[in-house]
Amino acid sequence: MEHAFTPAATIALAASATSVRKAITSAEGQVMVYNLGSVPVFVAFGSSTVTAAVANTASTTSKNGFPLHDSQRILITPPKNATHVAVITNSAAATSAKVYVTAGYGSL
């Protein structure tokens, strides 16, 4: 039986054309990422030095971030040792985006 998502703590990031990062409360369960902005963002998980990058070539790997469209949310299990999350918008976009990251357990 699946359990409904139970949130633990939420952080907010202001995504722009420069990668920004914050520590996440817990990456031992799932993390819901919600892009409240009007432009797509790229999201990456990793250590305290993680940097998100816009995927613009075929050689860009998933370690640089995955896309999250405007007004979209996704529930994922981040890498086991991830302590931080980073976000960035497409450098061509002049608009910033508010991104909420909520640690918790369960499914949507």
Backbone bond lengths (Angstrom), bond angles and torsions (degrees), N, CA, C in turn:
res aa  C-N    CA-C-N  psi(-1)  N-CA   C-N-CA  omega(-1)  CA-C   N-CA-C  phi
1 M - - - 1.447 - - 1.528 109.25 -
2 E 1.309 115.94 129.60 1.459 120.64 178.23 1.526 109.72 -83.32
3 H 1.320 115.27 144.54 1.450 121.19 178.66 1.512 109.36 -104.99
4 A 1.316 116.28 145.31 1.462 120.81 177.71 1.521 109.81 -63.11
5 F 1.313 115.78 150.77 1.461 121.00 -179.96 1.524 109.82 -60.01
6 T 1.319 115.72 127.84 1.456 122.85 177.64 1.520 108.38 -113.38
7 P 1.334 117.67 108.14 1.467 120.25 -176.92 1.514 112.23 -72.86
8 A 1.330 115.71 148.05 1.466 121.59 177.44 1.524 110.33 -109.04
9 A 1.323 117.23 -54.35 1.460 121.35 -178.85 1.520 108.93 -156.44
10 T 1.331 116.33 148.70 1.462 122.23 -178.95 1.515 110.32 -121.21
11 I 1.331 115.90 139.11 1.457 121.29 171.23 1.518 107.72 -120.87
12 A 1.327 116.96 155.90 1.457 122.44 178.75 1.521 109.12 -119.50
13 L 1.328 115.75 140.12 1.458 121.79 176.42 1.523 108.23 -126.78
14 A 1.312 116.51 142.65 1.461 122.24 175.47 1.524 107.69 -99.60
15 A 1.324 116.13 97.51 1.462 120.81 -178.05 1.520 110.04 -76.57
16 S 1.322 115.73 139.89 1.464 121.86 176.42 1.526 107.44 -146.67
17 A 1.315 117.58 -164.48 1.463 121.54 -178.06 1.525 112.70 -72.06
18 T 1.336 117.21 -6.37 1.465 122.77 176.32 1.522 108.29 -113.86
19 S 1.317 117.38 132.65 1.461 121.49 -179.54 1.529 111.11 -60.93
20 V 1.336 116.05 133.85 1.469 122.25 174.55 1.523 107.79 -125.77
21 R 1.329 116.90 151.84 1.467 120.16 -179.29 1.521 110.54 -139.77
22 K 1.334 114.20 158.23 1.458 122.48 175.05 1.522 108.22 -146.46
23 A 1.324 114.66 156.02 1.465 120.38 174.66 1.522 109.15 -71.44
24 I 1.334 115.60 141.63 1.455 120.01 175.28 1.516 108.64 -99.79
25 T 1.317 115.63 147.84 1.452 121.33 -175.21 1.518 111.99 -63.15
26 S 1.335 116.23 -46.40 1.463 120.02 -178.93 1.512 108.71 -157.12
27 A 1.301 116.19 133.46 1.465 120.27 176.93 1.520 110.35 -114.95
28 E 1.320 116.82 19.77 1.459 120.24 -177.95 1.519 112.28 -81.72
29 G 1.326 117.93 -16.91 1.458 121.92 177.19 1.510 108.91 -116.83
30 Q 1.300 115.28 -135.36 1.443 120.76 178.22 1.532 109.73 -97.96
31 V 1.317 114.49 163.81 1.456 121.56 176.06 1.519 106.91 -133.49
32 M 1.339 116.26 126.85 1.452 120.28 174.53 1.525 107.72 -96.61
33 V 1.335 116.14 126.46 1.454 121.78 179.15 1.520 106.86 -113.26
34 Y 1.331 116.70 125.96 1.462 122.09 -177.26 1.520 109.22 -125.75
35 N 1.327 116.25 120.59 1.459 122.22 177.76 1.522 108.37 -93.53
36 L 1.314 116.42 104.17 1.457 121.70 -179.07 1.525 111.47 -83.24
37 G 1.332 117.64 -7.37 1.455 121.97 -176.19 1.518 114.09 -77.31
38 S 1.315 115.37 177.79 1.468 121.95 -179.58 1.530 111.76 -102.45
39 V 1.346 117.02 7.69 1.467 122.28 177.89 1.526 108.93 -130.85
40 P 1.331 117.72 154.02 1.469 120.06 176.86 1.533 111.00 -65.62
41 V 1.322 115.30 152.10 1.462 121.51 173.75 1.522 108.34 -126.99
42 F 1.331 115.87 161.67 1.461 122.08 172.13 1.518 106.61 -114.20
43 V 1.326 116.20 137.31 1.465 123.38 -173.54 1.520 109.21 -122.06
44 A 1.335 116.73 136.01 1.463 121.34 177.28 1.525 109.42 -136.41
45 F 1.320 116.76 145.08 1.457 122.91 175.95 1.515 109.17 -114.91
46 G 1.329 117.10 146.66 1.454 120.63 178.42 1.507 112.19 176.05
47 S 1.319 115.81 -149.12 1.472 122.20 -178.34 1.528 109.90 -83.64
48 S 1.311 115.90 -169.61 1.466 121.08 -179.34 1.525 113.04 -68.36
49 T 1.323 117.78 -4.59 1.463 121.43 178.09 1.528 112.26 -111.12
50 V 1.333 118.57 8.50 1.462 121.27 -177.03 1.530 110.79 -59.37
51 T 1.326 115.44 140.86 1.456 122.17 178.01 1.523 108.33 -132.30
52 A 1.317 116.97 130.03 1.458 120.85 175.41 1.517 108.80 -84.27
53 A 1.319 115.77 147.89 1.462 120.99 178.99 1.518 109.24 -135.41
54 V 1.305 116.19 149.33 1.455 122.00 176.75 1.519 108.13 -75.90
55 A 1.318 116.38 125.53 1.464 120.94 -179.99 1.523 108.60 -79.59
56 N 1.327 116.04 102.51 1.459 119.16 -177.37 1.519 113.68 -124.40
57 T 1.330 117.02 4.51 1.458 119.95 176.62 1.517 109.24 -138.06
58 A 1.309 115.74 160.99 1.464 120.59 179.62 1.525 111.54 -67.48
59 S 1.332 117.69 -19.97 1.461 120.25 -177.84 1.530 112.92 -87.70
60 T 1.335 117.84 -5.75 1.464 120.61 179.28 1.526 108.96 -70.04
61 T 1.312 116.94 130.60 1.465 120.70 -178.27 1.515 110.92 -94.75
62 S 1.321 115.77 164.77 1.453 120.82 -179.24 1.523 112.20 -66.28
63 K 1.325 117.85 -16.37 1.466 119.98 178.54 1.525 111.62 -66.13
64 N 1.330 117.35 -20.13 1.455 121.53 179.76 1.519 112.22 -83.35
65 G 1.305 118.29 -12.62 1.444 121.20 178.03 1.510 113.32 134.67
66 F 1.320 115.08 155.79 1.455 121.08 175.98 1.521 108.04 -115.65
67 P 1.344 117.69 149.53 1.462 120.05 -177.05 1.525 111.69 -78.27
68 L 1.311 115.44 146.40 1.454 123.11 174.25 1.523 106.68 -136.70
69 H 1.322 115.46 113.53 1.463 119.95 -175.42 1.525 111.94 -69.32
70 D 1.316 115.96 163.26 1.459 121.22 179.35 1.532 109.93 -58.54
71 S 1.322 114.73 140.48 1.471 123.86 179.83 1.524 113.31 60.01
72 Q 1.328 117.83 23.67 1.455 122.05 179.22 1.521 109.98 -106.96
73 R 1.320 115.88 149.33 1.463 121.22 172.32 1.511 108.09 -129.40
74 I 1.331 114.23 152.75 1.459 120.56 179.97 1.526 108.23 -144.53
75 L 1.310 115.88 142.62 1.455 121.74 176.24 1.519 107.10 -107.84
76 I 1.327 116.56 121.12 1.460 120.73 -177.09 1.525 110.74 -133.90
77 T 1.311 115.00 165.03 1.457 121.80 169.89 1.523 106.11 -105.76
78 P 1.329 117.96 110.53 1.462 119.58 -178.03 1.531 111.24 -70.69
79 P 1.332 117.07 166.62 1.468 119.76 176.51 1.526 111.15 -53.22
80 K 1.305 115.98 147.03 1.474 122.60 -173.04 1.528 114.73 -51.54
81 N 1.313 118.78 -43.40 1.459 120.97 -175.95 1.529 114.17 -100.07
82 A 1.320 117.07 16.58 1.471 120.17 -179.67 1.523 110.36 -68.07
83 T 1.320 116.02 131.70 1.464 121.88 177.57 1.521 111.95 -117.92
84 H 1.343 116.79 -14.43 1.460 121.75 -176.44 1.524 111.05 -137.07
85 V 1.320 115.13 158.97 1.453 122.16 174.20 1.528 107.58 -126.13
86 A 1.331 116.23 142.66 1.460 121.72 178.15 1.523 109.22 -126.98
87 V 1.339 116.37 147.28 1.460 121.28 178.99 1.523 109.94 -136.98
88 I 1.336 115.14 154.21 1.459 121.83 177.49 1.525 107.82 -154.24
89 T 1.333 117.00 149.32 1.459 120.87 172.05 1.518 108.62 -97.35
90 N 1.314 116.37 169.05 1.457 120.93 174.02 1.526 107.47 -61.81
91 S 1.322 117.37 130.49 1.461 120.71 -175.79 1.525 112.40 -60.38
92 A 1.318 117.60 -20.56 1.462 120.41 178.34 1.529 111.18 -78.56
93 A 1.316 116.94 -16.48 1.462 120.59 -178.68 1.519 110.23 -84.83
94 A 1.307 116.03 125.38 1.459 120.41 -179.96 1.525 111.53 -83.98
95 T 1.325 116.53 -8.99 1.451 121.70 -176.31 1.523 111.03 -92.90
96 S 1.320 116.57 138.90 1.461 119.88 174.45 1.528 108.79 -89.22
97 A 1.324 116.31 169.90 1.457 121.48 -179.25 1.515 109.88 -139.21
98 K 1.313 116.68 136.94 1.463 121.81 173.99 1.524 107.07 -86.94
99 V 1.335 116.06 126.87 1.459 122.01 -179.85 1.521 108.35 -121.30
100 Y 1.328 116.12 127.09 1.456 121.54 177.29 1.522 109.01 -104.98
101 V 1.337 115.95 135.68 1.460 122.06 178.61 1.529 106.82 -123.65
102 T 1.331 115.78 118.66 1.467 121.72 -176.38 1.521 109.56 -119.06
103 A 1.315 116.32 118.04 1.468 121.66 175.42 1.525 108.48 -81.10
104 G 1.314 116.53 147.92 1.457 120.40 178.64 1.510 111.22 175.77
105 Y 1.343 115.83 -163.68 1.451 122.14 -178.11 1.521 109.07 -138.01
106 G 1.335 116.37 149.27 1.456 121.07 176.73 1.507 112.53 113.10
107 S 1.328 115.80 -163.29 1.457 121.16 -178.58 1.525 109.70 -132.57
108 L 1.313 115.19 164.94 1.473 120.18 178.75 1.500 110.67 -88.36
